[in-house]
Amino acid sequence: MAGGWSRDGAVNEQIEASISEELERMRARRAPVGESLTECAECGEDIPEKRRLALPGVKLCIDCQQERDGAFHSRPGINRRGSKDSQLK
């Protein structure tokens, strides 16, 4: 049941859209593409052969990849489509 000016099911549609966008974002950064490098693109250390075979297209050594994965990436954390605050401004 929707309230106010929204139609029935609008809230569920917003939730589904948010989930779909997040899944698409995760799929987009899933795997590297292209040929693996033998040396790390950032630090120049050798990339182990087992890592290159496990992740075709890998460009970073394990240490650099862990550092990059741990870095903060700003992205919107709220669903602005349904935010009443955004409608008040």
PDB file of N, CA, C and O in Angstrom, chain B, residues numbered from 101:
ATOM      1  N   MET B 101       0.842  -1.180   0.000  1.00  0.00           N
ATOM      2  CA  MET B 101       0.000   0.000   0.000  1.00  0.00           C
ATOM      3  C   MET B 101       0.883   1.237   0.000  1.00  0.00           C
ATOM      4  O   MET B 101       1.721   1.411   0.885  1.00  0.00           O
ATOM      5  N   ALA B 102       0.697   2.077  -0.973  1.00  0.00           N
ATOM      6  CA  ALA B 102       1.461   3.316  -1.072  1.00  0.00           C
ATOM      7  C   ALA B 102       0.702   4.423  -0.357  1.00  0.00           C
ATOM      8  O   ALA B 102      -0.521   4.371  -0.226  1.00  0.00           O
ATOM      9  N   GLY B 103       1.425   5.400   0.093  1.00  0.00           N
ATOM     10  CA  GLY B 103       0.796   6.507   0.778  1.00  0.00           C
ATOM     11  C   GLY B 103       1.058   7.808   0.050  1.00  0.00           C
ATOM     12  O   GLY B 103       1.970   7.887  -0.773  1.00  0.00           O
ATOM     13  N   GLY B 104       0.274   8.824   0.340  1.00  0.00           N
ATOM     14  CA  GLY B 104       0.490  10.127  -0.273  1.00  0.00           C
ATOM     15  C   GLY B 104       0.132  10.124  -1.740  1.00  0.00           C
ATOM     16  O   GLY B 104      -0.925   9.632  -2.134  1.00  0.00           O
ATOM     17  N   TRP B 105       1.028  10.683  -2.555  1.00  0.00           N
ATOM     18  CA  TRP B 105       0.780  10.843  -3.976  1.00  0.00           C
ATOM     19  C   TRP B 105       1.272   9.672  -4.812  1.00  0.00           C
ATOM     20  O   TRP B 105       1.025   9.629  -6.017  1.00  0.00           O
ATOM     21  N   SER B 106       1.951   8.738  -4.203  1.00  0.00           N
ATOM     22  CA  SER B 106       2.520   7.629  -4.989  1.00  0.00           C
ATOM     23  C   SER B 106       1.478   6.551  -5.247  1.00  0.00           C
ATOM     24  O   SER B 106       0.512   6.394  -4.499  1.00  0.00           O
ATOM     25  N   ARG B 107       1.702   5.820  -6.319  1.00  0.00           N
ATOM     26  CA  ARG B 107       0.777   4.746  -6.676  1.00  0.00           C
ATOM     27  C   ARG B 107       1.168   3.468  -5.930  1.00  0.00           C
ATOM     28  O   ARG B 107       2.261   3.379  -5.371  1.00  0.00           O
ATOM     29  N   ASP B 108       0.284   2.498  -5.925  1.00  0.00           N
ATOM     30  CA  ASP B 108       0.561   1.218  -5.289  1.00  0.00           C
ATOM     31  C   ASP B 108       1.770   0.553  -5.942  1.00  0.00           C
ATOM     32  O   ASP B 108       1.883   0.517  -7.167  1.00  0.00           O
ATOM     33  N   GLY B 109       2.655   0.037  -5.128  1.00  0.00           N
ATOM     34  CA  GLY B 109       3.830  -0.659  -5.640  1.00  0.00           C
ATOM     35  C   GLY B 109       5.015   0.236  -5.921  1.00  0.00           C
ATOM     36  O   GLY B 109       6.075  -0.267  -6.296  1.00  0.00           O
ATOM     37  N   ALA B 110       4.881   1.550  -5.757  1.00  0.00           N
ATOM     38  CA  ALA B 110       5.969   2.472  -6.074  1.00  0.00           C
ATOM     39  C   ALA B 110       7.175   2.244  -5.174  1.00  0.00           C
ATOM     40  O   ALA B 110       8.313   2.316  -5.639  1.00  0.00           O
ATOM     41  N   VAL B 111       6.952   1.979  -3.925  1.00  0.00           N
ATOM     42  CA  VAL B 111       8.061   1.761  -2.992  1.00  0.00           C
ATOM     43  C   VAL B 111       8.836   0.508  -3.374  1.00  0.00           C
ATOM     44  O   VAL B 111      10.067   0.517  -3.378  1.00  0.00           O
ATOM     45  N   ASN B 112       8.130  -0.560  -3.694  1.00  0.00           N
ATOM     46  CA  ASN B 112       8.794  -1.801  -4.112  1.00  0.00           C
ATOM     47  C   ASN B 112       9.581  -1.601  -5.404  1.00  0.00           C
ATOM     48  O   ASN B 112      10.668  -2.160  -5.557  1.00  0.00           O
ATOM     49  N   GLU B 113       9.047  -0.813  -6.333  1.00  0.00           N
ATOM     50  CA  GLU B 113       9.760  -0.532  -7.579  1.00  0.00           C
ATOM     51  C   GLU B 113      11.056   0.218  -7.308  1.00  0.00           C
ATOM     52  O   GLU B 113      12.074  -0.048  -7.948  1.00  0.00           O
ATOM     53  N   GLN B 114      11.025   1.151  -6.365  1.00  0.00           N
ATOM     54  CA  GLN B 114      12.229   1.904  -6.005  1.00  0.00           C
ATOM     55  C   GLN B 114      13.282   0.985  -5.386  1.00  0.00           C
ATOM     56  O   GLN B 114      14.470   1.098  -5.690  1.00  0.00           O
ATOM     57  N   ILE B 115      12.845   0.088  -4.528  1.00  0.00           N
ATOM     58  CA  ILE B 115      13.767  -0.857  -3.895  1.00  0.00           C
ATOM     59  C   ILE B 115      14.376  -1.770  -4.941  1.00  0.00           C
ATOM     60  O   ILE B 115      15.586  -1.997  -4.933  1.00  0.00           O
ATOM     61  N   GLU B 116      13.558  -2.299  -5.843  1.00  0.00           N
ATOM     62  CA  GLU B 116      14.054  -3.169  -6.904  1.00  0.00           C
ATOM     63  C   GLU B 116      15.039  -2.437  -7.811  1.00  0.00           C
ATOM     64  O   GLU B 116      16.050  -3.010  -8.216  1.00  0.00           O
ATOM     65  N   ALA B 117      14.755  -1.186  -8.131  1.00  0.00           N
ATOM     66  CA  ALA B 117      15.660  -0.407  -8.979  1.00  0.00           C
ATOM     67  C   ALA B 117      17.005  -0.196  -8.290  1.00  0.00           C
ATOM     68  O   ALA B 117      18.051  -0.283  -8.933  1.00  0.00           O
ATOM     69  N   SER B 118      16.986   0.081  -6.989  1.00  0.00           N
ATOM     70  CA  SER B 118      18.232   0.266  -6.240  1.00  0.00           C
ATOM     71  C   SER B 118      19.056  -1.020  -6.213  1.00  0.00           C
ATOM     72  O   SER B 118      20.274  -0.983  -6.390  1.00  0.00           O
ATOM     73  N   ILE B 119      18.405  -2.134  -5.996  1.00  0.00           N
ATOM     74  CA  ILE B 119      19.095  -3.429  -5.968  1.00  0.00           C
ATOM     75  C   ILE B 119      19.673  -3.744  -7.344  1.00  0.00           C
ATOM     76  O   ILE B 119      20.813  -4.196  -7.446  1.00  0.00           O
ATOM     77  N   SER B 120      18.909  -3.513  -8.390  1.00  0.00           N
ATOM     78  CA  SER B 120      19.384  -3.778  -9.754  1.00  0.00           C
ATOM     79  C   SER B 120      20.595  -2.930 -10.102  1.00  0.00           C
ATOM     80  O   SER B 120      21.540  -3.425 -10.716  1.00  0.00           O
ATOM     81  N   GLU B 121      20.579  -1.658  -9.718  1.00  0.00           N
ATOM     82  CA  GLU B 121      21.717  -0.770  -9.983  1.00  0.00           C
ATOM     83  C   GLU B 121      22.969  -1.244  -9.252  1.00  0.00           C
ATOM     84  O   GLU B 121      24.061  -1.239  -9.821  1.00  0.00           O
ATOM     85  N   GLU B 122      22.817  -1.648  -8.004  1.00  0.00           N
ATOM     86  CA  GLU B 122      23.970  -2.114  -7.233  1.00  0.00           C
ATOM     87  C   GLU B 122      24.530  -3.410  -7.811  1.00  0.00           C
ATOM     88  O   GLU B 122      25.748  -3.570  -7.893  1.00  0.00           O
ATOM     89  N   LEU B 123      23.668  -4.330  -8.211  1.00  0.00           N
ATOM     90  CA  LEU B 123      24.132  -5.574  -8.830  1.00  0.00           C
ATOM     91  C   LEU B 123      24.864  -5.299 -10.138  1.00  0.00           C
ATOM     92  O   LEU B 123      25.883  -5.928 -10.422  1.00  0.00           O
ATOM     93  N   GLU B 124      24.356  -4.374 -10.929  1.00  0.00           N
ATOM     94  CA  GLU B 124      25.011  -4.020 -12.190  1.00  0.00           C
ATOM     95  C   GLU B 124      26.383  -3.402 -11.931  1.00  0.00           C
ATOM     96  O   GLU B 124      27.339  -3.685 -12.653  1.00  0.00           O
ATOM     97  N   ARG B 125      26.482  -2.563 -10.904  1.00  0.00           N
ATOM     98  CA  ARG B 125      27.759  -1.951 -10.549  1.00  0.00           C
ATOM     99  C   ARG B 125      28.770  -3.014 -10.127  1.00  0.00           C
ATOM    100  O   ARG B 125      29.945  -2.941 -10.486  1.00  0.00           O
ATOM    101  N   MET B 126      28.305  -4.000  -9.362  1.00  0.00           N
ATOM    102  CA  MET B 126      29.193  -5.072  -8.911  1.00  0.00           C
ATOM    103  C   MET B 126      29.633  -5.952 -10.075  1.00  0.00           C
ATOM    104  O   MET B 126      30.787  -6.379 -10.119  1.00  0.00           O
ATOM    105  N   ARG B 127      28.742  -6.229 -11.012  1.00  0.00           N
ATOM    106  CA  ARG B 127      29.103  -7.044 -12.181  1.00  0.00           C
ATOM    107  C   ARG B 127      30.113  -6.319 -13.058  1.00  0.00           C
ATOM    108  O   ARG B 127      30.986  -6.950 -13.653  1.00  0.00           O
ATOM    109  N   ALA B 128      30.000  -5.000 -13.141  1.00  0.00           N
ATOM    110  CA  ALA B 128      30.880  -4.220 -13.995  1.00  0.00           C
ATOM    111  C   ALA B 128      32.327  -4.264 -13.509  1.00  0.00           C
ATOM    112  O   ALA B 128      33.247  -4.201 -14.324  1.00  0.00           O
ATOM    113  N   ARG B 129      32.544  -4.370 -12.218  1.00  0.00           N
ATOM    114  CA  ARG B 129      33.918  -4.391 -11.708  1.00  0.00           C
ATOM    115  C   ARG B 129      34.366  -5.789 -11.292  1.00  0.00           C
ATOM    116  O   ARG B 129      35.362  -5.937 -10.585  1.00  0.00           O
ATOM    117  N   ARG B 130      33.646  -6.796 -11.720  1.00  0.00           N
ATOM    118  CA  ARG B 130      33.897  -8.173 -11.304  1.00  0.00           C
ATOM    119  C   ARG B 130      35.279  -8.680 -11.701  1.00  0.00           C
ATOM    120  O   ARG B 130      36.032  -9.116 -10.831  1.00  0.00           O
ATOM    121  N   ALA B 131      35.633  -8.640 -12.960  1.00  0.00           N
ATOM    122  CA  ALA B 131      36.869  -9.278 -13.400  1.00  0.00           C
ATOM    123  C   ALA B 131      37.650  -8.370 -14.341  1.00  0.00           C
ATOM    124  O   ALA B 131      37.066  -7.628 -15.132  1.00  0.00           O
ATOM    125  N   PRO B 132      38.954  -8.434 -14.250  1.00  0.00           N
ATOM    126  CA  PRO B 132      39.776  -7.663 -15.196  1.00  0.00           C
ATOM    127  C   PRO B 132      39.677  -8.276 -16.589  1.00  0.00           C
ATOM    128  O   PRO B 132      39.335  -9.448 -16.742  1.00  0.00           O
ATOM    129  N   VAL B 133      39.977  -7.476 -17.590  1.00  0.00           N
ATOM    130  CA  VAL B 133      39.925  -7.956 -18.969  1.00  0.00           C
ATOM    131  C   VAL B 133      41.287  -7.763 -19.624  1.00  0.00           C
ATOM    132  O   VAL B 133      42.106  -6.975 -19.149  1.00  0.00           O
ATOM    133  N   GLY B 134      41.521  -8.472 -20.698  1.00  0.00           N
ATOM    134  CA  GLY B 134      42.777  -8.353 -21.424  1.00  0.00           C
ATOM    135  C   GLY B 134      43.801  -9.354 -20.925  1.00  0.00           C
ATOM    136  O   GLY B 134      43.490 -10.281 -20.176  1.00  0.00           O
ATOM    137  N   GLU B 135      45.022  -9.138 -21.361  1.00  0.00           N
ATOM    138  CA  GLU B 135      46.116 -10.033 -21.002  1.00  0.00           C
ATOM    139  C   GLU B 135      46.714  -9.642 -19.655  1.00  0.00           C
ATOM    140  O   GLU B 135      46.839  -8.456 -19.351  1.00  0.00           O
ATOM    141  N   SER B 136      47.080 -10.628 -18.852  1.00  0.00           N
ATOM    142  CA  SER B 136      47.701 -10.362 -17.550  1.00  0.00           C
ATOM    143  C   SER B 136      49.092  -9.766 -17.734  1.00  0.00           C
ATOM    144  O   SER B 136      49.811 -10.095 -18.678  1.00  0.00           O
ATOM    145  N   LEU B 137      49.446  -8.895 -16.822  1.00  0.00           N
ATOM    146  CA  LEU B 137      50.796  -8.348 -16.805  1.00  0.00           C
ATOM    147  C   LEU B 137      51.694  -9.252 -15.968  1.00  0.00           C
ATOM    148  O   LEU B 137      51.221  -9.923 -15.051  1.00  0.00           O
ATOM    149  N   THR B 138      52.983  -9.270 -16.279  1.00  0.00           N
ATOM    150  CA  THR B 138      53.918 -10.050 -15.467  1.00  0.00           C
ATOM    151  C   THR B 138      54.437  -9.223 -14.304  1.00  0.00           C
ATOM    152  O   THR B 138      54.903  -9.773 -13.306  1.00  0.00           O
ATOM    153  N   GLU B 139      54.356  -7.880 -14.428  1.00  0.00           N
ATOM    154  CA  GLU B 139      54.763  -6.976 -13.353  1.00  0.00           C
ATOM    155  C   GLU B 139      53.596  -6.081 -12.991  1.00  0.00           C
ATOM    156  O   GLU B 139      52.782  -5.726 -13.844  1.00  0.00           O
ATOM    157  N   CYS B 140      53.518  -5.719 -11.719  1.00  0.00           N
ATOM    158  CA  CYS B 140      52.436  -4.876 -11.209  1.00  0.00           C
ATOM    159  C   CYS B 140      52.470  -3.506 -11.898  1.00  0.00           C
ATOM    160  O   CYS B 140      53.538  -2.919 -12.068  1.00  0.00           O
ATOM    161  N   ALA B 141      51.314  -3.011 -12.285  1.00  0.00           N
ATOM    162  CA  ALA B 141      51.206  -1.721 -12.959  1.00  0.00           C
ATOM    163  C   ALA B 141      51.501  -0.559 -12.016  1.00  0.00           C
ATOM    164  O   ALA B 141      51.818   0.538 -12.476  1.00  0.00           O
ATOM    165  N   GLU B 142      51.401  -0.781 -10.699  1.00  0.00           N
ATOM    166  CA  GLU B 142      51.629   0.304  -9.753  1.00  0.00           C
ATOM    167  C   GLU B 142      53.021   0.288  -9.143  1.00  0.00           C
ATOM    168  O   GLU B 142      53.694   1.319  -9.118  1.00  0.00           O
ATOM    169  N   CYS B 143      53.464  -0.862  -8.650  1.00  0.00           N
ATOM    170  CA  CYS B 143      54.741  -0.899  -7.919  1.00  0.00           C
ATOM    171  C   CYS B 143      55.875  -1.571  -8.692  1.00  0.00           C
ATOM    172  O   CYS B 143      57.038  -1.427  -8.315  1.00  0.00           O
ATOM    173  N   GLY B 144      55.566  -2.299  -9.758  1.00  0.00           N
ATOM    174  CA  GLY B 144      56.596  -2.940 -10.560  1.00  0.00           C
ATOM    175  C   GLY B 144      57.053  -4.303 -10.065  1.00  0.00           C
ATOM    176  O   GLY B 144      57.922  -4.919 -10.682  1.00  0.00           O
ATOM    177  N   GLU B 145      56.482  -4.792  -8.956  1.00  0.00           N
ATOM    178  CA  GLU B 145      56.829  -6.125  -8.446  1.00  0.00           C
ATOM    179  C   GLU B 145      56.283  -7.198  -9.384  1.00  0.00           C
ATOM    180  O   GLU B 145      55.309  -6.973 -10.103  1.00  0.00           O
ATOM    181  N   ASP B 146      56.925  -8.367  -9.367  1.00  0.00           N
ATOM    182  CA  ASP B 146      56.441  -9.487 -10.173  1.00  0.00           C
ATOM    183  C   ASP B 146      55.088  -9.974  -9.656  1.00  0.00           C
ATOM    184  O   ASP B 146      54.861 -10.064  -8.450  1.00  0.00           O
ATOM    185  N   ILE B 147      54.196 -10.287 -10.598  1.00  0.00           N
ATOM    186  CA  ILE B 147      52.904 -10.888 -10.255  1.00  0.00           C
ATOM    187  C   ILE B 147      53.091 -12.396 -10.366  1.00  0.00           C
ATOM    188  O   ILE B 147      53.491 -12.883 -11.424  1.00  0.00           O
ATOM    189  N   PRO B 148      52.812 -13.155  -9.293  1.00  0.00           N
ATOM    190  CA  PRO B 148      53.012 -14.611  -9.336  1.00  0.00           C
ATOM    191  C   PRO B 148      52.202 -15.275 -10.457  1.00  0.00           C
ATOM    192  O   PRO B 148      51.085 -14.860 -10.766  1.00  0.00           O
ATOM    193  N   GLU B 149      52.783 -16.296 -11.045  1.00  0.00           N
ATOM    194  CA  GLU B 149      52.134 -16.994 -12.161  1.00  0.00           C
ATOM    195  C   GLU B 149      50.781 -17.569 -11.752  1.00  0.00           C
ATOM    196  O   GLU B 149      49.831 -17.539 -12.534  1.00  0.00           O
ATOM    197  N   LYS B 150      50.689 -18.092 -10.530  1.00  0.00           N
ATOM    198  CA  LYS B 150      49.415 -18.658 -10.064  1.00  0.00           C
ATOM    199  C   LYS B 150      48.321 -17.595 -10.029  1.00  0.00           C
ATOM    200  O   LYS B 150      47.169 -17.885 -10.352  1.00  0.00           O
ATOM    201  N   ARG B 151      48.665 -16.375  -9.644  1.00  0.00           N
ATOM    202  CA  ARG B 151      47.685 -15.282  -9.624  1.00  0.00           C
ATOM    203  C   ARG B 151      47.257 -14.932 -11.054  1.00  0.00           C
ATOM    204  O   ARG B 151      46.078 -14.686 -11.307  1.00  0.00           O
ATOM    205  N   ARG B 152      48.209 -14.911 -11.982  1.00  0.00           N
ATOM    206  CA  ARG B 152      47.898 -14.601 -13.377  1.00  0.00           C
ATOM    207  C   ARG B 152      46.998 -15.667 -13.997  1.00  0.00           C
ATOM    208  O   ARG B 152      46.132 -15.356 -14.815  1.00  0.00           O
ATOM    209  N   LEU B 153      47.208 -16.929 -13.603  1.00  0.00           N
ATOM    210  CA  LEU B 153      46.366 -18.004 -14.124  1.00  0.00           C
ATOM    211  C   LEU B 153      44.969 -17.986 -13.495  1.00  0.00           C
ATOM    212  O   LEU B 153      43.975 -18.281 -14.158  1.00  0.00           O
ATOM    213  N   ALA B 154      44.909 -17.636 -12.209  1.00  0.00           N
ATOM    214  CA  ALA B 154      43.626 -17.612 -11.504  1.00  0.00           C
ATOM    215  C   ALA B 154      42.753 -16.443 -11.949  1.00  0.00           C
ATOM    216  O   ALA B 154      41.530 -16.567 -12.017  1.00  0.00           O
ATOM    217  N   LEU B 155      43.386 -15.299 -12.254  1.00  0.00           N
ATOM    218  CA  LEU B 155      42.660 -14.099 -12.663  1.00  0.00           C
ATOM    219  C   LEU B 155      43.195 -13.581 -13.992  1.00  0.00           C
ATOM    220  O   LEU B 155      44.015 -12.662 -13.999  1.00  0.00           O
ATOM    221  N   PRO B 156      42.764 -14.133 -15.099  1.00  0.00           N
ATOM    222  CA  PRO B 156      43.246 -13.639 -16.386  1.00  0.00           C
ATOM    223  C   PRO B 156      42.952 -12.147 -16.535  1.00  0.00           C
ATOM    224  O   PRO B 156      41.841 -11.689 -16.271  1.00  0.00           O
ATOM    225  N   GLY B 157      43.961 -11.405 -16.959  1.00  0.00           N
ATOM    226  CA  GLY B 157      43.795  -9.964 -17.125  1.00  0.00           C
ATOM    227  C   GLY B 157      44.217  -9.165 -15.913  1.00  0.00           C
ATOM    228  O   GLY B 157      44.014  -7.951 -15.883  1.00  0.00           O
ATOM    229  N   VAL B 158      44.801  -9.804 -14.910  1.00  0.00           N
ATOM    230  CA  VAL B 158      45.189  -9.107 -13.686  1.00  0.00           C
ATOM    231  C   VAL B 158      46.325  -8.126 -13.985  1.00  0.00           C
ATOM    232  O   VAL B 158      47.238  -8.422 -14.755  1.00  0.00           O
ATOM    233  N   LYS B 159      46.243  -6.943 -13.351  1.00  0.00           N
ATOM    234  CA  LYS B 159      47.236  -5.894 -13.591  1.00  0.00           C
ATOM    235  C   LYS B 159      48.008  -5.498 -12.335  1.00  0.00           C
ATOM    236  O   LYS B 159      49.030  -4.817 -12.426  1.00  0.00           O
ATOM    237  N   LEU B 160      47.529  -5.920 -11.160  1.00  0.00           N
ATOM    238  CA  LEU B 160      48.138  -5.511  -9.897  1.00  0.00           C
ATOM    239  C   LEU B 160      48.590  -6.719  -9.089  1.00  0.00           C
ATOM    240  O   LEU B 160      47.997  -7.794  -9.168  1.00  0.00           O
ATOM    241  N   CYS B 161      49.663  -6.522  -8.302  1.00  0.00           N
ATOM    242  CA  CYS B 161      50.094  -7.570  -7.375  1.00  0.00           C
ATOM    243  C   CYS B 161      49.096  -7.640  -6.216  1.00  0.00           C
ATOM    244  O   CYS B 161      48.209  -6.794  -6.099  1.00  0.00           O
ATOM    245  N   ILE B 162      49.245  -8.627  -5.387  1.00  0.00           N
ATOM    246  CA  ILE B 162      48.291  -8.835  -4.290  1.00  0.00           C
ATOM    247  C   ILE B 162      48.278  -7.649  -3.331  1.00  0.00           C
ATOM    248  O   ILE B 162      47.209  -7.192  -2.926  1.00  0.00           O
ATOM    249  N   ASP B 163      49.466  -7.143  -2.963  1.00  0.00           N
ATOM    250  CA  ASP B 163      49.538  -6.024  -2.013  1.00  0.00           C
ATOM    251  C   ASP B 163      48.853  -4.775  -2.555  1.00  0.00           C
ATOM    252  O   ASP B 163      48.081  -4.134  -1.842  1.00  0.00           O
ATOM    253  N   CYS B 164      49.129  -4.426  -3.806  1.00  0.00           N
ATOM    254  CA  CYS B 164      48.508  -3.236  -4.402  1.00  0.00           C
ATOM    255  C   CYS B 164      46.996  -3.417  -4.552  1.00  0.00           C
ATOM    256  O   CYS B 164      46.235  -2.469  -4.355  1.00  0.00           O
ATOM    257  N   GLN B 165      46.560  -4.626  -4.898  1.00  0.00           N
ATOM    258  CA  GLN B 165      45.129  -4.883  -5.042  1.00  0.00           C
ATOM    259  C   GLN B 165      44.425  -4.770  -3.696  1.00  0.00           C
ATOM    260  O   GLN B 165      43.327  -4.220  -3.618  1.00  0.00           O
ATOM    261  N   GLN B 166      45.042  -5.283  -2.637  1.00  0.00           N
ATOM    262  CA  GLN B 166      44.451  -5.177  -1.306  1.00  0.00           C
ATOM    263  C   GLN B 166      44.368  -3.722  -0.866  1.00  0.00           C
ATOM    264  O   GLN B 166      43.386  -3.309  -0.250  1.00  0.00           O
ATOM    265  N   GLU B 167      45.394  -2.951  -1.181  1.00  0.00           N
ATOM    266  CA  GLU B 167      45.386  -1.530  -0.830  1.00  0.00           C
ATOM    267  C   GLU B 167      44.267  -0.806  -1.576  1.00  0.00           C
ATOM    268  O   GLU B 167      43.561   0.022  -1.000  1.00  0.00           O
ATOM    269  N   ARG B 168      44.114  -1.122  -2.853  1.00  0.00           N
ATOM    270  CA  ARG B 168      43.062  -0.487  -3.655  1.00  0.00           C
ATOM    271  C   ARG B 168      41.679  -0.908  -3.171  1.00  0.00           C
ATOM    272  O   ARG B 168      40.771  -0.079  -3.107  1.00  0.00           O
ATOM    273  N   ASP B 169      41.505  -2.182  -2.830  1.00  0.00           N
ATOM    274  CA  ASP B 169      40.210  -2.662  -2.342  1.00  0.00           C
ATOM    275  C   ASP B 169      39.831  -2.025  -1.014  1.00  0.00           C
ATOM    276  O   ASP B 169      38.650  -1.817  -0.735  1.00  0.00           O
ATOM    277  N   GLY B 170      40.835  -1.715  -0.192  1.00  0.00           N
ATOM    278  CA  GLY B 170      40.571  -1.127   1.109  1.00  0.00           C
ATOM    279  C   GLY B 170      40.362   0.368   1.065  1.00  0.00           C
ATOM    280  O   GLY B 170      39.938   0.956   2.060  1.00  0.00           O
ATOM    281  N   ALA B 171      40.649   1.009  -0.074  1.00  0.00           N
ATOM    282  CA  ALA B 171      40.495   2.458  -0.198  1.00  0.00           C
ATOM    283  C   ALA B 171      39.017   2.830  -0.200  1.00  0.00           C
ATOM    284  O   ALA B 171      38.174   2.079  -0.692  1.00  0.00           O
ATOM    285  N   PHE B 172      38.719   3.996   0.356  1.00  0.00           N
ATOM    286  CA  PHE B 172      37.343   4.479   0.416  1.00  0.00           C
ATOM    287  C   PHE B 172      36.920   5.009  -0.948  1.00  0.00           C
ATOM    288  O   PHE B 172      37.628   5.815  -1.552  1.00  0.00           O
ATOM    289  N   HIS B 173      35.771   4.557  -1.432  1.00  0.00           N
ATOM    290  CA  HIS B 173      35.204   5.040  -2.679  1.00  0.00           C
ATOM    291  C   HIS B 173      33.845   5.641  -2.375  1.00  0.00           C
ATOM    292  O   HIS B 173      32.925   4.940  -1.952  1.00  0.00           O
ATOM    293  N   SER B 174      33.725   6.929  -2.592  1.00  0.00           N
ATOM    294  CA  SER B 174      32.474   7.617  -2.316  1.00  0.00           C
ATOM    295  C   SER B 174      31.438   7.254  -3.370  1.00  0.00           C
ATOM    296  O   SER B 174      31.718   7.299  -4.568  1.00  0.00           O
ATOM    297  N   ARG B 175      30.266   6.901  -2.927  1.00  0.00           N
ATOM    298  CA  ARG B 175      29.144   6.665  -3.817  1.00  0.00           C
ATOM    299  C   ARG B 175      27.872   6.950  -3.036  1.00  0.00           C
ATOM    300  O   ARG B 175      27.865   6.867  -1.808  1.00  0.00           O
ATOM    301  N   PRO B 176      26.809   7.281  -3.730  1.00  0.00           N
ATOM    302  CA  PRO B 176      25.583   7.612  -3.007  1.00  0.00           C
ATOM    303  C   PRO B 176      25.074   6.422  -2.210  1.00  0.00           C
ATOM    304  O   PRO B 176      25.031   5.299  -2.713  1.00  0.00           O
ATOM    305  N   GLY B 177      24.692   6.672  -0.973  1.00  0.00           N
ATOM    306  CA  GLY B 177      24.232   5.604  -0.111  1.00  0.00           C
ATOM    307  C   GLY B 177      22.750   5.645   0.180  1.00  0.00           C
ATOM    308  O   GLY B 177      22.232   4.816   0.928  1.00  0.00           O
ATOM    309  N   ILE B 178      22.070   6.607  -0.409  1.00  0.00           N
ATOM    310  CA  ILE B 178      20.635   6.706  -0.166  1.00  0.00           C
ATOM    311  C   ILE B 178      19.889   6.673  -1.484  1.00  0.00           C
ATOM    312  O   ILE B 178      20.449   6.968  -2.540  1.00  0.00           O
ATOM    313  N   ASN B 179      18.651   6.318  -1.412  1.00  0.00           N
ATOM    314  CA  ASN B 179      17.793   6.279  -2.590  1.00  0.00           C
ATOM    315  C   ASN B 179      17.104   7.629  -2.695  1.00  0.00           C
ATOM    316  O   ASN B 179      16.115   7.881  -2.007  1.00  0.00           O
ATOM    317  N   ARG B 180      17.620   8.491  -3.549  1.00  0.00           N
ATOM    318  CA  ARG B 180      17.065   9.843  -3.649  1.00  0.00           C
ATOM    319  C   ARG B 180      15.745   9.872  -4.410  1.00  0.00           C
ATOM    320  O   ARG B 180      15.020  10.865  -4.343  1.00  0.00           O
ATOM    321  N   ARG B 181      15.424   8.812  -5.122  1.00  0.00           N
ATOM    322  CA  ARG B 181      14.160   8.797  -5.863  1.00  0.00           C
ATOM    323  C   ARG B 181      12.966   8.923  -4.919  1.00  0.00           C
ATOM    324  O   ARG B 181      11.977   9.587  -5.227  1.00  0.00           O
ATOM    325  N   GLY B 182      13.083   8.273  -3.768  1.00  0.00           N
ATOM    326  CA  GLY B 182      11.959   8.255  -2.856  1.00  0.00           C
ATOM    327  C   GLY B 182      12.131   9.156  -1.640  1.00  0.00           C
ATOM    328  O   GLY B 182      11.328   9.105  -0.709  1.00  0.00           O
ATOM    329  N   SER B 183      13.184   9.988  -1.647  1.00  0.00           N
ATOM    330  CA  SER B 183      13.455  10.828  -0.495  1.00  0.00           C
ATOM    331  C   SER B 183      12.501  12.008  -0.450  1.00  0.00           C
ATOM    332  O   SER B 183      12.459  12.809  -1.383  1.00  0.00           O
ATOM    333  N   LYS B 184      11.748  12.119   0.607  1.00  0.00           N
ATOM    334  CA  LYS B 184      10.837  13.248   0.759  1.00  0.00           C
ATOM    335  C   LYS B 184      11.607  14.544   0.947  1.00  0.00           C
ATOM    336  O   LYS B 184      11.131  15.612   0.560  1.00  0.00           O
ATOM    337  N   ASP B 185      12.815  14.457   1.548  1.00  0.00           N
ATOM    338  CA  ASP B 185      13.611  15.654   1.740  1.00  0.00           C
ATOM    339  C   ASP B 185      13.988  16.289   0.403  1.00  0.00           C
ATOM    340  O   ASP B 185      14.024  17.515   0.292  1.00  0.00           O
ATOM    341  N   SER B 186      14.270  15.474  -0.606  1.00  0.00           N
ATOM    342  CA  SER B 186      14.638  16.014  -1.907  1.00  0.00           C
ATOM    343  C   SER B 186      13.458  16.687  -2.585  1.00  0.00           C
ATOM    344  O   SER B 186      13.654  17.546  -3.445  1.00  0.00           O
ATOM    345  N   GLN B 187      12.242  16.319  -2.218  1.00  0.00           N
ATOM    346  CA  GLN B 187      11.055  16.931  -2.801  1.00  0.00           C
ATOM    347  C   GLN B 187      10.717  18.253  -2.134  1.00  0.00           C
ATOM    348  O   GLN B 187      10.003  19.072  -2.714  1.00  0.00           O
ATOM    349  N   LEU B 188      11.219  18.475  -0.925  1.00  0.00           N
ATOM    350  CA  LEU B 188      10.910  19.680  -0.181  1.00  0.00           C
ATOM    351  C   LEU B 188      11.773  20.864  -0.598  1.00  0.00           C
ATOM    352  O   LEU B 188      11.410  22.013  -0.349  1.00  0.00           O
ATOM    353  N   LYS B 189      12.921  20.592  -1.236  1.00  0.00           N
ATOM    354  CA  LYS B 189      13.850  21.678  -1.577  1.00  0.00           C
ATOM    355  C   LYS B 189      13.452  22.400  -2.824  1.00  0.00           C
ATOM    356  O   LYS B 189      14.134  23.337  -3.239  1.00  0.00           O
TER     357      LYS B 189
END
